[in-house]
Amino acid sequence: MAQTKFDKQVEESAESIALGIGRFLAGRPMDGERKTDATFWRKGTRVLPKVEGKVSRSSYRAGWQRLVFRISWLGAAGGGAYLAGSHPDTTAQTVRDVWENPEAAVTAAQTGGIGLVSATAVGGVAYGLATRKRREFMREWVIPLHEALAVPLGISELTDPRRYLHVPRNFSEDDAEIRIDVPTHMRFSEDLVADLIKKKLALENVSFTWRRAGKDTHVIVKKRQAPPKMLRLSDPGVRETLAKMPESAPLIGFGAGKKKVSVDLDADSPHVLISAGTGGGKSTILRCITCQFIHNGAHAFVLDFKRISHSWARGVPGVTYCRDIAEIHDALIRLAQEGRRRLTLAEQLADDVLDREPWRVGPRLVILLEEVNATMAQLKRYWAKIRETGDPKTSPAVDALAEILFMGRQVRLHVLLVAQSATARAIGGPEMRENFATRILVRYTLNAWRMLVPEVSPIPMPSDHNGRVQVVTRGRAQETQVLNLSNEEARAWAMSGVHSTGTTGPSLREPPVPAAPADDFADAWNTSSLEFPTAPLTEPPASSRDLIAEAPDLPSSPVVPAADVPDTTAATSLAPAALADDDQALGLREAYDKHLSEIVASLDALRRARHDDPEFPAPVGKSGAAFLYRVGDLKKWARNRPRAASDIADLD
């Protein structure tokens, strides 16, 4: 008897049902198309060849996981149907209530819908925020690595990278371990795969451990040599290493294998840029570098608008600390003047003499410019406040900084500049930023790296490890653990060198001393007597320039500006009476009553500071048993003390 069309349909339907039940119980895809290498007991790691289109996450699950999910779903659906069927009266009553009072039902549905939508939106936002860093990590690191390895490993590009690339988010840390599952056939070049891993993840000094036997074939990538986790002065050999560093190349820290990392300001770069966010350790880096320069005889000018960033340097011989924006303004102008003087002197010296005896132009001057983003804005605002008709619109202090940065290493003026965001606008232009051949980046973003050191690729993963930085010079980045000196250690190291005899920074109190002749520079920097040229502290107004031009030339001097400048206004705008008052020598009580009562909280606070504050001005004479002090020195001391002091009134 021939089989009818109906019988064929029944037979095909029965066969399809049987296959569906078999796939259901076996945990296989219900459409029958196997897309990954997953089995009943093992998860999938890659997409099978010739598979097209997007592959869902469920395709990577093991068969038993799919079976458990399906049974759980059927159980939940069956339980709901059973509860509804076991209470028919309640269900019928609910239907009648909705039919008789539809408005209440609609209101309840609207309220429930709004609540459901709100909960879904809040949950979606929370999930997005919680997984944002993971998505960024996948987009920046894991997916590019997958795109590079898919063809060499012979796996489909549709494979989910998370199935075989096990890269922790802290893979740049010293103890991190990267695992990559590779095909069991091993028909690929291990050297090529290892090279791609190092390039795409920006890894250096790593080891590769291959597991080739059995089904679990993979490779483990770990750091072979890492910088020390912490570097202190008390560690073995560190103090000796610090003492042996060249005068022009202070130690920054140790790299992989305890390799010394330093920057030579005479050979590599005359200026250093430090880019880091808040809490990145900028002050630690500056403290480490600067105290070594002072130890070897350099003079440091700390331009710190925040006032308290380098408390270790207070009272250290060879340090001029400028906290007031007017002082910073005038110091930059004087430093530029000193740079021009040195350039003129360098022209008079033969090249071989200058190379052999660079100290002939003067001692090394190190300028610490803290928080350049805020300082540059304050300098522009300060100039807009004091400038007069006919003066240039651009702040002369900003121009002076640009001039210093463009000066060569022969003048021995070096800028250590700190910025949270070292944009061209913040520093003064892209051409000024190019003067920093050495750049130290801490906790940087990818955008910051691309902006500051685009020539270094691939971009290393930023580290959250305290004191871990990237020192970039000559187109190469070195992961470095910075030497962490405490305030006490930095202060002691700075004071234990050339300045241990008590030599202080340059002063404006003594009359100017002519510069030594070019052939006799044995004592070119006697800071006990030398001072800046007595040129105006700021660009003079137009009405005064003719008088200044007609004045006789002042003797040049190989010194640089000190923080000991007049009050917070430019020198050209000070009245003669005010200058005369500042030059008076008075006792503490008389000085407090006439000049300091609105600045210092009390006379007792002034007397305590005389004994406790190392920066309290020295007396200039005696009247009987009482010491006399210059009024201008007392005003400057009161104005520049850190604002945190409880005995100083609010000066703003």
C-alpha positions, 0 to 999 in steps of 0.5 A: 500500500502506497504511503500517503502524503499525510503519513509522510508528514506525520513521519517527518513530524515524529522524526523532527520531534524525536531529534528535538528531544534528543538535542534538548537532552543532549544539550546541543543547539536546537537548530542542529548547527554546531558553531563552536568546539564545545562538547557536553562536558567542556566549554567551547573556546573557538568558532568552528571553520566555515561558520558565518554570522554572529555566534551567541554566548550560549554556543560556547556553553558546555552541553550539560550547562544548556541542559540544566538551563532548559530543565530549569526553564521548563520547571519554572514554566510548569510551576506557574501553570500549575499554580494558576490551574490549582486556583481556578476560582481565584483566577475567575474572580480576578478576570471578573474584577478586571472586566467590571472595573477596567479603569483600576486595572489600567491604572495598576498596569500603568503604575506597574509598567512605569515601575518596571521600566524605571527599574530596568533603566536604573539596572541598565545604567548601573550595569553600564557603569559597573562594566565600563572599565571592562568594556574599555579594557576589551576594546583597547587590549583584548580585541586587538590581540585577538585580531592579531592572533586569529590568523596565526593560530588558525581560528575564526575571527568570529571567536569570542576573545574571552573564550581563549584569551585570559588577560587580567586587567592588571596584566602589567603588574609584576605578579600578573599571569596571562594565559592563552589557549592555543589549538591542539594541532599546534600548527603555528609558529610559536615565535610569531605568536610570542612576538605578537603577544609582546607587541600588542600588550607592550610587554618587555622582559617576559617569559613564555611557558608552553604546554604542548601535551594533551588536550589542554594546550596553552601558553603562560606569559609572565614577567621575567624581570620586573622593577623592585616593588619598593625602592628606599634609601635604606635598601642595600646598595641604594645609598652608594649608588646615589652617591656615585651618580654623575652631577648632571644625571640624578638617579630617578629609580631602578628598572627591570633587573635593578637597572639604574634609570636616570636622565642626563640634563647635559647629554639627553635633555635640558628639561624634564616634563612630568605628567600625572594626575592627583596622587600620582607621586609628582612631588616624590619624583621632584623631591628625588631629583632635586635633592641630588642636584642641590647635593652636588652644588646646584641652586633650586628655585621652587615655584610652588603656587600651592605653597606646601608641595615641598616642605622638605626644602624649607630652609635648605641652603641653595633653595629659593622658595617662591610661593606668591604669584608675584614672586613667581612672576618676578623670578621667571623674569630674572631667570630669563635675564640670567639666561641671556647673561649666560648666553652672552658669556658662552659666546665669549668662551671657546667651545672646547673651554665651555665643553671642558669647564661648563661651570664657567657660565655659572652654577647649575640652576634647577627650576621646579615649576609646580602645577603648571596648569594652575600657575600659568593661569595665575600668571596671566591673571596677575599680569592683567591686573598690574599691566598699564597702558602701553604694556604688552598683553602677553605676560612677560613671565610667560614669555620668560618661561618660553625663553628659558625653555628655548635656551640650550643646555650650555646656560645650565638652566633646567626646568622640571615642569609638572602638569596634570594635563600637559596640553600645548595650551597649558604649557604655552604652545606645542613648540614649548612642549617639544623642548622636553626631550625627557618625559615621565608619565605616571598613571596616564591615560591613553589619550595623554600618552598619544599626546605626549609621546606618540612616537613610542608604540605600542602603549604600555599598560599604566600601572596602579603600583605606587611609585611605578612610572614610565621614563620616556627618552630617545623614543624609548619607554623604561618602566621604573620604580622611583626612589622614594625619599622621605622629607627628612631623607631628601632634606638630609641628602640635599644638605650633606653636599656642597651646601653643607657649609651653610651657603644660602641662595642669592640675596637682593640685600647687598649691593651688586657685585661686578661679574668676575672676568671670563678668565677667572671663574674659580669663585663664580658663584659666591652666594654670600655676596652676589645678587641679581642685576637691579633691573626692574622686576617686571616689564616697566610701563611705557611712561617709565621706559625712556627714563630706564633707557637713559639710566647707566648700565648696571654691572652684570652678575652671574647670579639669578633671581631670589624669592626676596622680592618686594611686596605682591605688586610689581617693583615699578608700581611701588611708591618711594615711601613704601620702599623706604618703610621696607628698608627700616630696621626695627625691633619685633614689637615696633615692627609688629605694631606699625607694619605686621599687626594685620598680617601676623595673628599676635606678637607672641606668634612672631616671637615663637616663629623667630625660634621655631621657623628656619625661614625666619629672617636673620637680624640686621643689627642690634639696639641694646639687647634687642635684635633689629630686623628689616621690615621688608624681610618680615613682610615677605616672611609673613606673606609666604608662610604656608596658609595652614599655619594657625597664627597667620591671618587670611591675606586674601 
